[in-house]
Amino acid sequence: MHRAPAVIFIVKRSRWQLRLIACLSALAFVAQVAFGSGQSGPDHRTALLALAIVFAGNVACRGWAQSPQGSLRWDGQHWLWSGFGEGLACHLGLLMDFQSVMVVKVCAIDQVPFFLWLEATPGDSNWTSLRRAIVSSHAAAEGKCKDARPGIVGDSA
């Protein structure tokens, strides 16, 4: 079986994810306004729903602003994430693949799993190599990224 070649990918905040948050928030707000305009009069539940939508959009935007950034490296055998320090290998679980955007779950022993939104940028020659490495390593390590913390049910270590 052939392995994908080594690759380093710089992970930045995904503009695609931010646009998705903005579109879903706007859609929810428009739906709430349409629902509220069909009511017979002002209703405190409609106002609370509008506040909840604004609050949820704000929380999602803050989550995006605090999303991890760094470098993701495939050495041909293991994944390494710059946020874990040197030498700590991790596993990637592929959750969604939209060709130019991928969502992966990053797991490592004694680390809390987290999600990365990986996005192709114009002129980045590493994107296809990264996709190849993720898909080939995902097929080879199916199920290793359930929960990498020891002692948790479902741990495959």
DSSP file with accessible surface (Angstrom, degrees, kcal/mol):
  #  RESIDUE AA STRUCTURE BP1 BP2  ACC     N-H-->O    O-->H-N    N-H-->O    O-->H-N    TCO  KAPPA ALPHA  PHI   PSI    X-CA   Y-CA   Z-CA
    1    1 A M              0   0  190      0, 0.0     2,-0.3     0, 0.0     0, 0.0   0.000 360.0 360.0 360.0 133.2    0.0    0.0    0.0
    2    2 A H        -     0   0  185      1,-0.0     2,-0.3     0, 0.0     0, 0.0  -0.636 360.0-144.2 -87.6 142.2    1.4    3.4   -0.9
    3    3 A R        -     0   0  145     -2,-0.3   130,-0.1     1,-0.1    74,-0.1  -0.779  25.0-102.7-103.1 152.1    1.3    6.3    1.5
    4    4 A A        -     0   0   10     -2,-0.3     3,-0.1   128,-0.2    -1,-0.1  -0.376  46.6-101.6 -67.9 148.6    0.7    9.9    0.7
    5    5 A P        -     0   0   75      0, 0.0    71,-0.3     0, 0.0    -1,-0.1  -0.245  47.5 -80.7 -69.5 161.6    3.9   12.1    0.6
    6    6 A A        +     0   0   70     69,-0.3     2,-0.3    67,-0.1    69,-0.2  -0.287  55.8 175.5 -61.2 144.9    4.9   14.3    3.5
    7    7 A V  E     -A   74   0A   9     67,-2.0    67,-3.0    -3,-0.1     2,-0.4  -0.993  24.4-152.8-152.8 147.6    3.1   17.7    3.6
    8    8 A I  E     -A   73   0A  87     -2,-0.3     2,-0.4    65,-0.2    65,-0.2  -0.996  16.0-172.4-122.1 130.8    2.9   20.8    5.8
    9    9 A F  E     -A   72   0A   5     63,-2.9    63,-3.0    -2,-0.4     2,-0.6  -0.990  19.5-138.1-127.5 126.5   -0.3   22.9    5.7
   10   10 A I  E     -A   71   0A 102     -2,-0.4     2,-0.6    61,-0.2    61,-0.2  -0.749  22.1-146.7 -83.5 119.8   -0.7   26.2    7.5
   11   11 A V  E     +A   70   0A   4     59,-3.6    59,-1.7    -2,-0.6     2,-0.2  -0.798  23.9 171.4 -94.4 122.0   -4.2   26.3    9.1
   12   12 A K        -     0   0  136     -2,-0.6     2,-0.2    57,-0.2   107,-0.1  -0.716  47.4 -71.0-116.9 171.6   -5.9   29.6    9.3
   13   13 A R        -     0   0   87     -2,-0.2     2,-0.5     1,-0.1     3,-0.1  -0.450  57.3-114.1 -64.8 136.7   -9.4   30.6   10.3
   14   14 A S     >  -     0   0    2      1,-0.2     4,-1.7    -2,-0.2     5,-0.1  -0.590  21.1-165.0 -80.8 120.1  -11.8   29.4    7.6
   15   15 A R  H  > S+     0   0  121     -2,-0.5     4,-2.5     2,-0.2     5,-0.2   0.834  93.3  59.9 -67.8 -31.5  -13.6   32.2    5.8
   16   16 A W  H  > S+     0   0   78      2,-0.2     4,-2.2     1,-0.2    -1,-0.2   0.918 104.3  49.0 -61.9 -42.9  -16.0   29.5    4.5
   17   17 A Q  H  > S+     0   0   31      2,-0.2     4,-2.5     1,-0.2    -1,-0.2   0.916 110.8  50.2 -64.0 -41.6  -17.0   28.7    8.1
   18   18 A L  H  X S+     0   0   58     -4,-1.7     4,-2.5     1,-0.2    -2,-0.2   0.918 110.6  49.2 -64.4 -42.0  -17.5   32.4    8.9
   19   19 A R  H  X S+     0   0  133     -4,-2.5     4,-2.8     2,-0.2    -1,-0.2   0.895 110.0  52.0 -63.7 -37.9  -19.7   32.8    5.8
   20   20 A L  H  X S+     0   0   64     -4,-2.2     4,-2.7     2,-0.2     5,-0.3   0.933 110.1  48.4 -63.3 -43.8  -21.7   29.8    6.9
   21   21 A I  H  X S+     0   0   22     -4,-2.5     4,-2.5     2,-0.2     5,-0.2   0.937 113.5  47.3 -60.7 -46.5  -22.2   31.2   10.4
   22   22 A A  H  X S+     0   0   56     -4,-2.5     4,-2.6     2,-0.2    -2,-0.2   0.927 113.8  47.1 -63.3 -44.3  -23.3   34.6    8.9
   23   23 A C  H  X S+     0   0   86     -4,-2.8     4,-2.7     2,-0.2    -2,-0.2   0.922 114.1  46.3 -65.6 -43.7  -25.7   33.0    6.4
   24   24 A L  H  X S+     0   0   98     -4,-2.7     4,-2.5    -5,-0.2    -1,-0.2   0.899 113.7  49.2 -67.0 -37.9  -27.3   30.7    9.0
   25   25 A S  H  X S+     0   0   36     -4,-2.5     4,-2.4    -5,-0.3    -2,-0.2   0.934 113.3  46.4 -65.3 -44.8  -27.7   33.5   11.5
   26   26 A A  H  X S+     0   0   55     -4,-2.6     4,-2.9    -5,-0.2     5,-0.2   0.918 112.5  50.6 -64.0 -42.0  -29.3   35.8    8.9
   27   27 A L  H  X S+     0   0  117     -4,-2.7     4,-2.5     1,-0.2    -2,-0.2   0.922 111.5  47.8 -62.3 -43.1  -31.6   33.0    7.7
   28   28 A A  H  X S+     0   0   40     -4,-2.5     4,-2.3     2,-0.2    -1,-0.2   0.911 112.9  48.6 -64.3 -40.9  -32.7   32.3   11.3
   29   29 A F  H  X S+     0   0   87     -4,-2.4     4,-2.5     2,-0.2    -2,-0.2   0.928 112.0  48.2 -67.3 -42.3  -33.3   36.0   12.0
   30   30 A V  H  X S+     0   0   96     -4,-2.9     4,-2.7     2,-0.2    -2,-0.2   0.918 112.3  49.7 -64.0 -41.7  -35.3   36.4    8.7
   31   31 A A  H  X S+     0   0   59     -4,-2.5     4,-2.5    -5,-0.2    -1,-0.2   0.908 111.1  49.7 -63.1 -38.9  -37.4   33.4    9.6
   32   32 A Q  H  X S+     0   0   13     -4,-2.3     4,-3.0     2,-0.2    -2,-0.2   0.909 111.0  48.7 -66.9 -41.1  -38.0   34.7   13.1
   33   33 A V  H  X S+     0   0   74     -4,-2.5     4,-2.5     2,-0.2    -2,-0.2   0.929 111.9  49.3 -64.4 -43.0  -39.0   38.1   11.7
   34   34 A A  H  X S+     0   0   61     -4,-2.7     4,-0.8     2,-0.2    -2,-0.2   0.917 114.1  45.6 -62.8 -41.1  -41.4   36.4    9.2
   35   35 A F  H >< S+     0   0  126     -4,-2.5     3,-0.6    -5,-0.2     4,-0.3   0.924 113.5  49.7 -66.2 -42.9  -42.8   34.4   12.0
   36   36 A G  H >< S+     0   0   20     -4,-3.0     3,-1.2     1,-0.2    -2,-0.2   0.839 104.8  57.3 -67.3 -32.9  -43.1   37.4   14.3
   37   37 A S  H 3< S+     0   0   96     -4,-2.5    -1,-0.2     1,-0.3    -2,-0.2   0.757 100.3  59.6 -72.0 -19.6  -44.9   39.5   11.7
   38   38 A G  T << S+     0   0   65     -4,-0.8    -1,-0.3    -3,-0.6    -2,-0.2   0.553  86.1 100.7 -82.5  -7.1  -47.6   36.8   11.4
   39   39 A Q  S <  S-     0   0   65     -3,-1.2     4,-0.0    -4,-0.3    -3,-0.0  -0.415  80.7-123.2 -77.3 156.3  -48.4   37.3   15.1
   40   40 A S  S    S-     0   0  136     -2,-0.1    -1,-0.1     1,-0.1    -4,-0.0   0.793  83.8 -16.0 -72.1 -27.1  -51.4   39.4   16.1
   41   41 A G  S    S-     0   0   33     -5,-0.1    -1,-0.1     0, 0.0     2,-0.0  -0.937  97.5 -45.8-161.1-179.6  -49.5   41.7   18.3
   42   42 A P        -     0   0  145      0, 0.0     2,-0.4     0, 0.0     3,-0.1  -0.379  55.7-168.4 -61.1 135.2  -46.1   42.2   20.1
   43   43 A D     >  -     0   0   37      1,-0.1     4,-1.6    -2,-0.0     3,-0.4  -0.995  26.6-142.7-131.3 133.5  -45.1   39.1   21.9
   44   44 A H  H  > S+     0   0  133     -2,-0.4     4,-2.4     1,-0.2     5,-0.2   0.817 102.8  60.3 -66.5 -26.8  -42.3   38.7   24.5
   45   45 A R  H  > S+     0   0  161      2,-0.2     4,-2.4     1,-0.2    -1,-0.2   0.892 102.7  51.6 -68.0 -35.8  -41.5   35.2   23.1
   46   46 A T  H  > S+     0   0   23     -3,-0.4     4,-2.2     2,-0.2    -1,-0.2   0.918 110.8  47.6 -65.7 -42.1  -40.8   36.7   19.7
   47   47 A A  H  X S+     0   0   56     -4,-1.6     4,-2.4     2,-0.2    -2,-0.2   0.905 111.7  50.4 -65.6 -39.8  -38.4   39.2   21.3
   48   48 A L  H  X S+     0   0  106     -4,-2.4     4,-2.5     2,-0.2    -2,-0.2   0.899 109.4  51.3 -65.5 -38.1  -36.7   36.5   23.3
   49   49 A L  H  X S+     0   0   79     -4,-2.4     4,-2.4     2,-0.2    -2,-0.2   0.918 109.0  50.7 -65.0 -41.2  -36.3   34.4   20.2
   50   50 A A  H  X S+     0   0   20     -4,-2.2     4,-2.3     1,-0.2    -2,-0.2   0.927 111.7  47.8 -62.3 -43.0  -34.7   37.3   18.4
   51   51 A L  H  X S+     0   0  119     -4,-2.4     4,-2.8     1,-0.2    -2,-0.2   0.902 110.2  52.4 -64.0 -39.0  -32.3   37.8   21.3
   52   52 A A  H  X S+     0   0   53     -4,-2.5     4,-2.8     2,-0.2    -2,-0.2   0.900 109.4  49.4 -64.6 -39.1  -31.5   34.1   21.3
   53   53 A I  H  X S+     0   0   27     -4,-2.4     4,-2.4     2,-0.2    -2,-0.2   0.931 112.9  46.1 -66.2 -44.3  -30.7   34.2   17.6
   54   54 A V  H  X S+     0   0   86     -4,-2.3     4,-2.3     2,-0.2    -2,-0.2   0.929 114.1  49.2 -63.5 -42.3  -28.4   37.2   18.0
   55   55 A F  H  X S+     0   0  140     -4,-2.8     4,-2.7     2,-0.2    -2,-0.2   0.932 111.1  49.0 -62.6 -45.9  -26.7   35.6   21.0
   56   56 A A  H  X S+     0   0   58     -4,-2.8     4,-2.5     1,-0.2    -1,-0.2   0.907 111.4  49.6 -62.9 -41.0  -26.2   32.3   19.2
   57   57 A G  H  X S+     0   0    9     -4,-2.4     4,-2.3     2,-0.2    -1,-0.2   0.902 111.2  49.8 -63.0 -40.0  -24.7   34.1   16.2
   58   58 A N  H  X S+     0   0   74     -4,-2.3     4,-2.5     2,-0.2    -2,-0.2   0.922 111.0  48.6 -64.9 -44.0  -22.4   36.0   18.6
   59   59 A V  H  X S+     0   0   76     -4,-2.7     4,-2.5     1,-0.2    -2,-0.2   0.919 111.6  50.1 -62.5 -42.4  -21.3   32.8   20.3
   60   60 A A  H  X S+     0   0   37     -4,-2.5     4,-2.2     1,-0.2    -1,-0.2   0.910 110.7  49.2 -63.9 -40.9  -20.6   31.2   17.0
   61   61 A C  H  X S+     0   0   51     -4,-2.3     4,-2.5     2,-0.2    -2,-0.2   0.899 110.9  49.8 -66.6 -38.0  -18.5   34.2   15.8
   62   62 A R  H  X S+     0   0  153     -4,-2.5     4,-1.6     2,-0.2    -2,-0.2   0.904 109.4  52.1 -65.5 -40.1  -16.5   34.2   19.0
   63   63 A G  H  < S+     0   0   41     -4,-2.5    -2,-0.2     1,-0.2    -1,-0.2   0.912 110.5  48.4 -60.5 -40.9  -15.9   30.4   18.5
   64   64 A W  H >< S+     0   0   52     -4,-2.2     3,-1.5     1,-0.2    -2,-0.2   0.923 109.3  52.3 -63.9 -44.3  -14.7   31.1   15.0
   65   65 A A  H 3< S+     0   0   44     -4,-2.5    -1,-0.2     1,-0.3    -2,-0.2   0.776 114.4  43.5 -64.5 -25.6  -12.4   34.0   16.2
   66   66 A Q  T 3< S+     0   0  156     -4,-1.6    -1,-0.3    -5,-0.2    -2,-0.2   0.294  84.5 130.1-101.5   9.9  -10.9   31.6   18.8
   67   67 A S    <   -     0   0   23     -3,-1.5   -54,-0.1    -4,-0.2    49,-0.1  -0.304  68.7 -91.8 -65.8 147.4  -10.6   28.6   16.5
   68   68 A P        -     0   0   49      0, 0.0     2,-0.3     0, 0.0    -1,-0.1  -0.278  42.2-172.4 -64.6 144.0   -7.1   27.0   16.5
   69   69 A Q        +     0   0   92     -3,-0.1     2,-0.3   -56,-0.1   -57,-0.2  -0.954  31.8  92.2-129.6 152.0   -4.5   28.1   14.0
   70   70 A G  E    S-A   11   0A  20    -59,-1.7   -59,-3.6    -2,-0.3     2,-0.4  -0.989  71.2 -48.6 161.9-153.6   -1.1   26.6   13.4
   71   71 A S  E     -A   10   0A  35     -2,-0.3    11,-2.3   -61,-0.2     2,-0.5  -0.945  33.6-157.4-121.4 138.3    0.5   24.0   11.2
   72   72 A L  E     -AB   9  81A   0    -63,-3.0   -63,-2.9    -2,-0.4     2,-0.4  -0.953  18.9-169.3-110.7 124.9   -0.7   20.5   10.4
   73   73 A R  E     -AB   8  80A  87      7,-2.9     7,-2.6    -2,-0.5     2,-0.5  -0.966  17.7-165.4-126.5 132.6    2.1   18.2    9.3
   74   74 A W  E     -AB   7  79A   7    -67,-3.0   -67,-2.0    -2,-0.4     5,-0.2  -0.973   2.5-172.3-110.0 119.3    2.0   14.7    7.8
   75   75 A D        -     0   0   69      3,-2.2   -69,-0.3    -2,-0.5     4,-0.1   0.335  59.1 -91.7 -95.2   9.1    5.4   13.1    7.8
   76   76 A G  S    S+     0   0   17      2,-0.3     3,-0.1   -71,-0.3   -72,-0.1   0.167 121.5  35.0 101.6 -15.1    4.3   10.1    5.8
   77   77 A Q  S    S+     0   0  123      1,-0.4     2,-0.3   -74,-0.1    -3,-0.0   0.567 117.7  28.9-136.4 -35.6    3.4    8.1    8.8
   78   78 A H        -     0   0   86     13,-0.0    -3,-2.2    11,-0.0    -1,-0.4  -0.952  66.3-124.3-134.2 154.3    2.0   10.4   11.5
   79   79 A W  E     -BC  74  90A   7     11,-1.0    11,-2.5    -2,-0.3     2,-0.4  -0.772  25.2-167.3 -93.5 141.9    0.1   13.6   11.8
   80   80 A L  E     -BC  73  89A  23     -7,-2.6    -7,-2.9    -2,-0.4     2,-0.5  -0.998   5.9-158.8-132.1 130.7    1.6   16.4   14.0
   81   81 A W  E >   -B   72   0A  11      7,-0.6     3,-1.9    -2,-0.4     4,-0.3  -0.938  17.7-138.8-111.0 130.9   -0.2   19.5   15.1
   82   82 A S  G >  S+     0   0   56    -11,-2.3     3,-1.1    -2,-0.5    -1,-0.1   0.776  99.5  64.9 -61.2 -26.2    1.9   22.5   16.1
   83   83 A G  G 3  S+     0   0   56      1,-0.2    -1,-0.3   -12,-0.2     3,-0.1   0.643  95.9  57.8 -73.5 -12.4   -0.4   23.3   19.1
   84   84 A F  G <  S-     0   0   28     -3,-1.9    -1,-0.2     1,-0.3    -2,-0.2   0.468 109.9-117.6 -94.5  -3.7    0.5   20.0   20.8
   85   85 A G    X   -     0   0   42     -3,-1.1     3,-0.8    -4,-0.3    -1,-0.3  -0.284  53.1 -30.9  89.9 178.0    4.3   20.7   20.9
   86   86 A E  T 3  S+     0   0  176      1,-0.2     3,-0.1    -3,-0.1    -4,-0.0  -0.462 120.6   5.1 -75.8 136.7    7.1   18.8   19.3
   87   87 A G  T 3  S+     0   0   66     -2,-0.2     2,-0.9     1,-0.2    -1,-0.2   0.387  83.0 129.5  83.2  -3.6    6.9   15.1   18.7
   88   88 A L    <   -     0   0   52     -3,-0.8    -7,-0.6    -7,-0.2    -1,-0.2  -0.773  47.1-150.5 -90.6 107.8    3.3   14.4   19.8
   89   89 A A  E     -C   80   0A  41     -2,-0.9    20,-0.4    -9,-0.1     2,-0.3  -0.421  16.0-171.9 -74.3 151.3    1.6   12.4   17.1
   90   90 A C  E     -C   79   0A   4    -11,-2.5   -11,-1.0    18,-0.1     2,-0.4  -0.864  18.9-122.2-136.5 170.2   -2.1   12.8   16.6
   91   91 A H  E     -D  107   0B  70     16,-3.1    16,-2.6    -2,-0.3     2,-0.5  -0.913  17.2-145.8-114.4 146.0   -4.9   11.2   14.6
   92   92 A L  E     -D  106   0B  11     -2,-0.4     2,-0.6    14,-0.2    14,-0.2  -0.945   5.2-160.0-112.3 131.3   -7.2   12.9   12.2
   93   93 A G  E     -D  105   0B  11     12,-2.6    12,-2.7    -2,-0.5     2,-0.5  -0.960  18.0-136.3-108.4 120.1  -10.8   11.9   11.7
   94   94 A L  E     +D  104   0B  38     -2,-0.6    10,-0.2    10,-0.2     3,-0.1  -0.656  32.2 165.4 -78.4 120.4  -12.4   13.1    8.5
   95   95 A L  E     +     0   0B  90      8,-2.7     2,-0.3    -2,-0.5     9,-0.2   0.818  64.2   7.9-102.1 -45.9  -15.9   14.4    9.1
   96   96 A M  E     -D  103   0B  77      7,-1.7     7,-2.3     2,-0.0     2,-0.4  -1.000  54.6-169.7-141.3 142.5  -16.8   16.4    6.0
   97   97 A D  E     +D  102   0B  52     -2,-0.3     5,-0.2     5,-0.2    -3,-0.0  -0.939  14.3 165.4-135.7 108.8  -15.1   16.8    2.6
   98   98 A F        -     0   0  101      3,-3.3     2,-2.6    -2,-0.4     4,-0.1  -0.090  56.4-112.8-110.3  29.7  -16.4   19.4    0.2
   99   99 A Q  S    S+     0   0  125      1,-0.2     3,-0.1     2,-0.1    32,-0.1  -0.293 113.3  36.3  70.5 -56.6  -13.3   19.3   -2.1
  100  100 A S  S    S+     0   0   64     -2,-2.6    20,-2.7     1,-0.2     2,-0.4   0.486 123.5  43.7-103.4  -3.3  -12.2   22.9   -1.2
  101  101 A V  E     - E   0 119B   1     18,-0.2    -3,-3.3   -85,-0.0     2,-0.4  -0.997  64.7-177.9-139.5 135.5  -13.2   22.7    2.4
  102  102 A M  E     -DE  97 118B   0     16,-2.8    16,-3.5    -2,-0.4     2,-0.5  -0.987  14.7-153.2-132.1 144.3  -12.6   19.8    4.9
  103  103 A V  E     +DE  96 117B   5     -7,-2.3    -8,-2.7    -2,-0.4    -7,-1.7  -0.983  23.5 176.9-116.1 123.9  -13.6   19.4    8.5
  104  104 A V  E     -DE  94 116B   0     12,-2.4    12,-2.7    -2,-0.5     2,-0.5  -0.918  27.1-133.6-126.4 152.9  -11.4   17.1   10.6
  105  105 A K  E     -DE  93 115B  47    -12,-2.7   -12,-2.6    -2,-0.3     2,-0.5  -0.925  20.3-151.3-104.3 128.2  -11.3   16.0   14.2
  106  106 A V  E     +DE  92 114B   0      8,-3.3     8,-1.7    -2,-0.5     2,-0.4  -0.896  18.7 177.5-104.9 123.9   -7.8   16.1   15.7
  107  107 A a  E     +D   91   0B   0    -16,-2.6   -16,-3.1    -2,-0.5     2,-0.3  -0.977   6.7 164.7-127.9 140.5   -7.2   13.7   18.6
  108  108 A A    >   -     0   0    2      3,-0.4     3,-1.8    -2,-0.4   -18,-0.1  -0.980  47.1 -83.8-148.4 155.8   -4.0   12.9   20.6
  109  109 A I  T 3  S+     0   0   90    -20,-0.4    40,-0.2    -2,-0.3     3,-0.1  -0.367 114.2   6.2 -63.1 135.0   -3.3   11.1   23.8
  110  110 A D  T 3  S+     0   0  120     38,-0.5     2,-0.4     1,-0.2    -1,-0.3   0.675 110.9 106.4  64.3  20.9   -3.9   13.4   26.9
  111  111 A Q  S <  S-     0   0   66     -3,-1.8    -3,-0.4    37,-0.1    -1,-0.2  -0.961  76.7-112.7-126.4 147.0   -5.3   16.2   24.7
  112  112 A V        -     0   0  104     -2,-0.4    -6,-0.1    -5,-0.1    -3,-0.0  -0.648  39.8-116.8 -76.4 127.6   -8.9   17.3   24.3
  113  113 A P        +     0   0   24      0, 0.0     2,-0.3     0, 0.0    -6,-0.2  -0.313  40.3 177.7 -63.1 148.3  -10.1   16.5   20.8
  114  114 A F  E     -E  106   0B  41     -8,-1.7    -8,-3.3    -3,-0.0     2,-0.4  -0.928  24.6-112.3-146.2 170.1  -11.0   19.5   18.6
  115  115 A F  E     -E  105   0B 108     -2,-0.3     2,-0.4   -10,-0.2   -10,-0.2  -0.853  19.0-160.4-111.0 143.4  -12.2   20.3   15.1
  116  116 A L  E     -E  104   0B   4    -12,-2.7   -12,-2.4    -2,-0.4     2,-0.8  -0.981  10.4-149.9-121.2 133.3  -10.3   22.1   12.3
  117  117 A W  E     -E  103   0B  48     -2,-0.4     2,-0.4   -14,-0.2   -14,-0.2  -0.918  21.5-163.0 -97.1 109.4  -12.0   23.6    9.3
  118  118 A L  E     -E  102   0B   1    -16,-3.5   -16,-2.8    -2,-0.8     2,-0.4  -0.820   8.6-173.8 -98.3 133.6   -9.4   23.3    6.5
  119  119 A E  E     -E  101   0B  25     -2,-0.4   -18,-0.2   -18,-0.2     2,-0.2  -0.988  24.3-122.5-134.6 135.3   -9.8   25.5    3.5
  120  120 A A        -     0   0   26    -20,-2.7   -20,-0.0    -2,-0.4     3,-0.0  -0.523  26.9-155.4 -70.9 137.5   -8.0   25.7    0.2
  121  121 A T    >   -     0   0   55     -2,-0.2     3,-2.1     3,-0.1     6,-0.2  -0.897  31.9 -89.8-112.6 147.8   -6.6   29.1   -0.6
  122  122 A P  T 3  S+     0   0  121      0, 0.0     3,-0.1     0, 0.0    -1,-0.0  -0.286 112.3  13.6 -56.9 132.4   -5.9   30.3   -4.1
  123  123 A G  T 3  S+     0   0   85      1,-0.2     2,-0.8     2,-0.0    -3,-0.0   0.478  86.6 137.3  83.9   0.9   -2.4   29.4   -5.3
  124  124 A D    X   -     0   0   48     -3,-2.1     3,-0.9     1,-0.2     4,-0.3  -0.734  32.1-173.1 -85.3 110.7   -1.8   26.9   -2.4
  125  125 A S  T 3> S+     0   0   96     -2,-0.8     4,-0.5     1,-0.2     3,-0.3   0.623  76.7  68.3 -78.0 -13.1   -0.1   23.9   -4.0
  126  126 A N  H 3> S+     0   0   59      1,-0.2     4,-2.8     2,-0.1    -1,-0.2   0.602  76.1  85.5 -80.7 -12.7   -0.2   21.9   -0.8
  127  127 A W  H <> S+     0   0   21     -3,-0.9     4,-2.7     1,-0.2     5,-0.2   0.925  91.0  43.9 -60.6 -47.6   -4.0   21.5   -0.8
  128  128 A T  H  > S+     0   0   82     -4,-0.3     4,-2.4    -3,-0.3    -1,-0.2   0.904 114.9  49.9 -66.7 -36.4   -4.2   18.5   -3.0
  129  129 A S  H  X S+     0   0   24     -4,-0.5     4,-2.4     2,-0.2    -1,-0.2   0.900 111.0  50.1 -65.6 -40.1   -1.3   16.8   -1.2
  130  130 A L  H  X S+     0   0    0     -4,-2.8     4,-2.8     2,-0.2     5,-0.2   0.937 110.6  48.7 -62.6 -47.2   -3.1   17.5    2.1
  131  131 A R  H  X S+     0   0   47     -4,-2.7     4,-2.7     1,-0.2     5,-0.3   0.919 111.5  50.0 -59.6 -43.8   -6.3   16.0    0.9
  132  132 A R  H  X S+     0   0  131     -4,-2.4     4,-2.6     1,-0.2     5,-0.3   0.926 112.3  47.5 -59.8 -45.2   -4.5   12.9   -0.4
  133  133 A A  H  X S+     0   0    0     -4,-2.4     4,-2.5     2,-0.2     5,-0.3   0.908 112.9  48.1 -65.5 -41.8   -2.8   12.5    3.0
  134  134 A I  H  X S+     0   0    1     -4,-2.8     4,-2.4     2,-0.2     5,-0.2   0.947 114.5  45.1 -64.3 -47.8   -6.0   13.0    5.0
  135  135 A V  H  X S+     0   0   66     -4,-2.7     4,-2.1    -5,-0.2    -2,-0.2   0.933 116.4  45.0 -64.6 -44.2   -7.9   10.5    2.9
  136  136 A S  H  X S+     0   0   29     -4,-2.6     4,-1.7    -5,-0.3    -1,-0.2   0.913 116.5  45.0 -69.1 -38.4   -5.2    7.9    2.9
  137  137 A S  H  X S+     0   0   11     -4,-2.5     4,-1.9    -5,-0.3    -1,-0.2   0.858 111.3  54.3 -73.3 -31.0   -4.4    8.2    6.6
  138  138 A H  H  < S+     0   0   44     -4,-2.4    -2,-0.2    -5,-0.3    -1,-0.2   0.923 109.1  47.7 -66.7 -41.5   -8.2    8.2    7.4
  139  139 A A  H >< S+     0   0   67     -4,-2.1     3,-0.7     1,-0.2    -1,-0.2   0.887 115.0  46.1 -66.5 -36.9   -8.6    4.9    5.5
  140  140 A A  H 3< S+     0   0   56     -4,-1.7    -1,-0.2     1,-0.2    -2,-0.2   0.787 120.4  37.6 -76.4 -27.6   -5.6    3.4    7.2
  141  141 A A  T >< S+     0   0   26     -4,-1.9     3,-2.0    -5,-0.1     4,-0.3  -0.141  78.4 170.0-118.5  37.3   -6.6    4.5   10.8
  142  142 A E  T <  S+     0   0  129     -3,-0.7    -3,-0.1     1,-0.3   -49,-0.1  -0.247  70.1   8.7 -53.4 124.9  -10.3    4.1   10.7
  143  143 A G  T >  S+     0   0   25     -5,-0.1     3,-0.7     1,-0.1    -1,-0.3   0.412  91.5 111.9  88.6  -2.1  -11.8    4.6   14.2
  144  144 A K  T <  S+     0   0   99     -3,-2.0    12,-0.2     1,-0.2     3,-0.2   0.640  71.1  60.8 -78.9 -10.9   -8.7    5.8   16.0
  145  145 A a  T 3   +     0   0   16     -4,-0.3    -1,-0.2     1,-0.2     3,-0.2  -0.082  66.4 108.6-109.0  35.2  -10.1    9.3   16.5
  146  146 A K  S <  S-     0   0  125     -3,-0.7     2,-0.2     1,-0.2    -1,-0.2   0.977 104.3 -30.1 -71.1 -58.4  -13.1    8.4   18.6
  147  147 A D        -     0   0   28      7,-0.3     9,-0.3    -3,-0.2    -1,-0.2  -0.743  57.2-163.6-160.7 110.7  -11.7    9.8   21.9
  148  148 A A        +     0   0    6     -2,-0.2   -38,-0.5   -37,-0.2   -37,-0.1   0.426  56.8 107.6 -84.3   1.6   -7.9    9.8   22.4
  149  149 A R  S >  S-     0   0   93    -40,-0.2     3,-1.2   -39,-0.1   -40,-0.1  -0.649  76.6-112.7 -80.6 133.7   -8.0   10.4   26.2
  150  150 A P  T 3  S+     0   0   72      0, 0.0     3,-0.1     0, 0.0    -1,-0.1  -0.284  96.2  26.2 -64.6 146.5   -7.1    7.2   28.2
  151  151 A G  T 3  S+     0   0   79      1,-0.3     2,-0.4     4,-0.0    -2,-0.0   0.441  88.1 124.6  85.3  -0.4   -9.8    5.7   30.3
  152  152 A I  S X  S-     0   0   67     -3,-1.2     3,-1.9    -5,-0.2    -1,-0.3  -0.770  71.1-106.3 -94.1 137.5  -12.7    6.9   28.2
  153  153 A V  T 3  S+     0   0  146     -2,-0.4     3,-0.1     1,-0.3    -1,-0.1  -0.358 109.5  33.7 -60.0 134.2  -15.1    4.4   26.8
  154  154 A G  T 3  S+     0   0   40      1,-0.3    -7,-0.3    -2,-0.0     2,-0.3   0.418  80.9 147.0  97.0  -0.5  -14.5    4.0   23.1
  155  155 A D    <   -     0   0   47     -3,-1.9    -1,-0.3     1,-0.1    -7,-0.1  -0.522  32.6-165.2 -70.9 128.9  -10.8    4.6   23.4
  156  156 A S              0   0   67     -2,-0.3    -1,-0.1    -9,-0.3    -8,-0.1   0.363 360.0 360.0 -98.0   4.6   -9.0    2.5   20.8
  157  157 A A              0   0  105     -8,-0.1    -2,-0.0   -13,-0.1    -8,-0.0  -0.360 360.0 360.0 -78.1 360.0   -5.5    2.8   22.3
